[in-house]
Amino acid sequence: MTRSPMPAGTGPEPVAGGSGSVPLVEVLRPEPVVVVGMDAVGRSLPPPALAALAGAGLVVGAARHLAAVPVPPGVDTVTLGPLAPALDRLAAAHAAGQPAVVLASGDPGFFGVVRRLRVAGLPVRVLPAVSSVAAAFARAGLDWDGAVVVTAHGRELGPALNACRALPAVAVLTAPGAGAAEIGAGLVGWSRRLLVAEHLGSAAERVTWTTPEQAATRRWADPHVLLSLTPTAAGTGDPEGSHGPGGVGPVREDNQPAAAPAVGWALPESAYQHRDSMITKAEVRALAVARLRPRLGRLVWDVGAGSGSVGIECALLGAAVIAIERDPTAPIAHNAARHGVDVRVVTGDAPAVLGALPDPDAVFVGGGGTDVLAAVVDRRPARVVVALAALDRVAPAVHLLRAAGYPVTGSQLTAARLADLPGGSIRLAATNPVVVLTGERP
């Protein structure tokens, strides 16, 4: 039990019926729950953790963690499965003043149990260790200050998978049914090298470099952490996939590897290589990207991509992007490299090539007829944005979207840009009007 100091500037509590000097009132409160991180690099527990265990009345942890530490004889233990019963036991122990210890992997404040304990109203004292993510990058011999860390543990796999599709270096905290096999299957078609680190810090530790195709066909032990890296990011750490000097890429000056781009979006057409002005104009692109709502964890299709400007700006905002374009000479890859994003380019005619692609969260249709739009809505993305220059295509597109259950909004954008005239005068030069339709699934 510890003493809670009185707030500064407050007087002592009066004692009923007393007079003269009044003694300070001592308020006793239970010790916080001690959360001990189990080192992912196999080191022994530090003295503070050993002392907490020696004085514990209740120890909670996974079976492998309980077996790895010196739990004193006669101390109550709870083996973690569902967390709710363990939280109830911890709350009861805390209320009774019984010292309690929770064992957790690595740094338990990082996608770990600390958040759940605090939500349950339990005060905590955290003794962190090396996290599994830090250990995995260390095993790979790579820096990771430009990497993004996501979790698939207790969550849908899609957002974590799309982060791997979008970014050059991603660490994924996995779970049974949402691990290396499932992520590998979802990354087929993307140029990635995977590092799978199983049982880090234990005698059964195994670290494997593999490809998405190979990862999808194997069974992996739990727990494991996965690193998804572009070949350049894997670099010399990967003996089979070395294509560069290594490192996960430059660290942004704003320390936000997955945030909105510092240069903004709705960039001028001059920011892209394109042919014969066949590019979605900046004014239209600004609205289209806003309607698509790209962000880390989402997958966007750019159908009839042309220069790829819409898809590239979605990638700049963190989304995974597939650009579909029939012209194999289209400069999408060049433009994506220029802007430092990874866009998967699929060459072929839509709708034929759409069937083999993973389901999108949002689709921009910049080319093709109603057969393409019909194939898109058959996949039931949350949002469909269509840009149309020909007025005779507007009504069929609206009817098709509504028939598929999408409420539709639309706008005609007619921009007039400043242009210089001889003698210093200025005029407005009109661009072609474009109708932008948005269908959003209820």
ZIURKA-V470524 format. One record per residue. PSI is psi in whole degrees, 0 to 359 (999 if undefined). Layout:
psi->(PSI | PSI)
//
This chain:
psi->(144 | 157 | 135 | 116 | 149 | 146 | 144 | 140 | 4 | 149 | 169 | 153 | 134 | 149 | 127 | 129 | 0 | 172 | 166 | 209 | 142 | 127 | 151 | 144 | 127 | 127 | 120 | 141 | 154 | 155 | 148 | 159 | 131 | 122 | 116 | 122 | 133 | 122 | 131 | 0 | 11 | 12 | 158 | 161 | 141 | 163 | 319 | 324 | 319 | 321 | 320 | 319 | 319 | 330 | 8 | 148 | 344 | 133 | 128 | 135 | 169 | 158 | 319 | 328 | 318 | 325 | 344 | 356 | 159 | 84 | 124 | 148 | 139 | 355 | 136 | 139 | 150 | 122 | 124 | 131 | 251 | 140 | 332 | 312 | 323 | 321 | 321 | 315 | 319 | 319 | 319 | 318 | 317 | 316 | 328 | 0 | 18 | 122 | 134 | 146 | 136 | 128 | 134 | 163 | 136 | 235 | 102 | 357 | 1 | 100 | 39 | 197 | 344 | 317 | 315 | 322 | 318 | 323 | 326 | 1 | 14 | 128 | 147 | 151 | 121 | 130 | 87 | 160 | 185 | 127 | 161 | 329 | 313 | 319 | 321 | 315 | 324 | 319 | 326 | 346 | 34 | 146 | 158 | 23 | 349 | 8 | 162 | 139 | 128 | 167 | 142 | 11 | 114 | 16 | 170 | 144 | 329 | 308 | 320 | 319 | 318 | 330 | 319 | 325 | 332 | 325 | 155 | 339 | 113 | 133 | 133 | 124 | 117 | 177 | 160 | 128 | 355 | 58 | 207 | 323 | 314 | 320 | 318 | 316 | 323 | 345 | 2 | 129 | 344 | 144 | 97 | 148 | 139 | 139 | 123 | 119 | 110 | 141 | 48 | 137 | 1 | 173 | 339 | 11 | 138 | 128 | 124 | 127 | 136 | 176 | 163 | 318 | 317 | 320 | 325 | 339 | 1 | 158 | 132 | 143 | 144 | 140 | 153 | 156 | 145 | 136 | 128 | 119 | 141 | 157 | 322 | 321 | 321 | 317 | 221 | 353 | 337 | 111 | 337 | 342 | 31 | 114 | 17 | 184 | 350 | 174 | 149 | 8 | 168 | 144 | 129 | 146 | 335 | 8 | 33 | 83 | 341 | 19 | 179 | 146 | 143 | 332 | 355 | 196 | 188 | 49 | 156 | 157 | 334 | 346 | 356 | 145 | 132 | 168 | 129 | 37 | 21 | 78 | 144 | 120 | 155 | 320 | 319 | 320 | 321 | 315 | 317 | 315 | 320 | 320 | 329 | 335 | 55 | 146 | 167 | 131 | 353 | 154 | 127 | 134 | 138 | 99 | 127 | 51 | 329 | 247 | 344 | 12 | 319 | 311 | 320 | 320 | 331 | 321 | 324 | 334 | 10 | 352 | 154 | 141 | 135 | 122 | 123 | 122 | 132 | 334 | 113 | 346 | 3 | 143 | 33 | 310 | 320 | 313 | 321 | 316 | 322 | 325 | 4 | 32 | 161 | 105 | 126 | 124 | 125 | 117 | 126 | 176 | 129 | 143 | 1 | 321 | 354 | 332 | 330 | 359 | 152 | 152 | 133 | 160 | 329 | 150 | 133 | 123 | 105 | 359 | 158 | 167 | 199 | 336 | 324 | 314 | 322 | 319 | 327 | 309 | 337 | 335 | 355 | 47 | 158 | 327 | 140 | 126 | 129 | 130 | 126 | 127 | 335 | 121 | 329 | 350 | 351 | 306 | 313 | 323 | 318 | 313 | 320 | 315 | 316 | 321 | 332 | 2 | 14 | 117 | 140 | 134 | 157 | 154 | 146 | 127 | 121 | 105 | 144 | 119 | 150 | 138 | 140 | 146 | 157 | 144 | 6 | 0 | 165 | 137 | 174 | 125 | 120 | 142 | 164 | 134 | 144 | 137 | 128 | 118 | 140 | 121 | 124 | 123 | 133 | 999)
//
